[in-house]
Amino acid sequence: MASLPLLNPYFPNNLLAWHGQTPVTSREFLSDVASLTQVLPEKGYAINLCEDRYWLLVGLAAALSRGQTTVLPQSRAPLAVEEIHQQFPACYCLTDLFNSTGPFPSFSIPQIPRQSFASPRIPMIPETLIGLIAFTSGTTGQPRPCPKTWQSLVTIAKQTAISLSLHKQTHISIVATVPPQHMYGLETSIMLPLQHGWAFHSVSPFFPEDVRTALDTVPSPRILVTTPFHLRACVADQTNLPELECIISATAPLSLALAKQAEKVFKTKVLEIYGFVEAGTLATRRPTKEETWQLLEGNCIESCGHRHLLHGPHLPQPVCFPDEITPMDPQKFILGRRHADCIKIAGHRISLTELNTHLQQIEGVEDGTFLMPEQELGNHVTRLMAFVVTQKKTPAEIVEDLRKKINPVFLPRPLYVISHLPRNGTGKLPREALLKLAEEQNHTSGSGSQGHRINS
């Protein structure tokens, strides 16, 4: 069975990570992996709940070394972990906390005695091993498990670096606002360093000042891996970031206006990645220079009527695009709206992404989103609702601004002004969280509180 190394290239004294303020070499990392590998049980699955990027990688690498599959839940909530346990009963848990995680075997990686090896072994991982199981984000429904082979993870890491013209860089420092449990975060902040001899920071900074601090910790050339949500916050804050090789954005559409602002403010280029969990990263572009997306090397598009399939060397079978695309040739396409994102009211169609873009571009709106509630039995017309974070606008003013941009049938009824949106670590808004928020706001409004509800 063919195998691929965990680290490639391997230079023992090269920096692999900044664990807080502490630099970690490749040799020290492999020693930590070997120390953990010795104590892991003989089970098929490791549920990795580590928040710290370095400990998560140590756990992932140790499980790979034992031929085990790592499960990366979207949530570390006890109920969510228990649901994962029911799906994968032959499992144990890895954490960077010091308390137990439940009624099944649990290992706190920082508490494992750390040994030092002069020449630690570089694990060779079978190409066909299901190295991890990631989950879809849940923005359009319940999260779904997506298995990934080690070969597919390595292939995407190599193709992505080529597509972004970074493959000839021998020293890069990556700071990521995206948690490594997300495929985009794992592919860019863990797999790229492993397969190119680069280094990463262990934290996932959230606030603009924390992003600046993390970037100041690592040497140049630096890459910031982020999302439109985090990037918008840094631009609005006019954060004084250190020199950047580039900024990479994904997880949601990046508006041309924001890309231009970011390039001007931070004096660097903004690159965008397109992908979805089932396929991983599959295309890149620089939005200020081009509208079209370029597929990674070896990938191609097959059109079957209104459906478009992705073929790739890392995919066991073709995968259907979840978004509308317009192929320009077998390797290039223009991105449209997501199929599950399209809504229809009174014979008119629009995407939630387009509505959210209009809402978030209103001056004075800090954050905002539309929600299409669940269809109620006997209700023939489902009304859109919206949630807005603002300190400068009234609900009526926001609705009037929207009225100038969108068809009146899509105006939110009601619109709530709230303190913050329930975004997850990638800046996304799981539908379940939005439905819960809607229920809470409706209850508050229905209990006699006028709140910030407006029927437009």
Order of alpha helices (4+ residues) and beta strands (2+ residues): beta-beta-beta-alpha-beta-alpha-beta-alpha-beta-beta-beta-beta-beta-alpha-beta-alpha-alpha-beta-alpha-beta-alpha-beta-alpha-beta-beta-beta-beta-beta-beta-beta-beta-beta-beta-alpha-beta-beta-alpha-beta-alpha
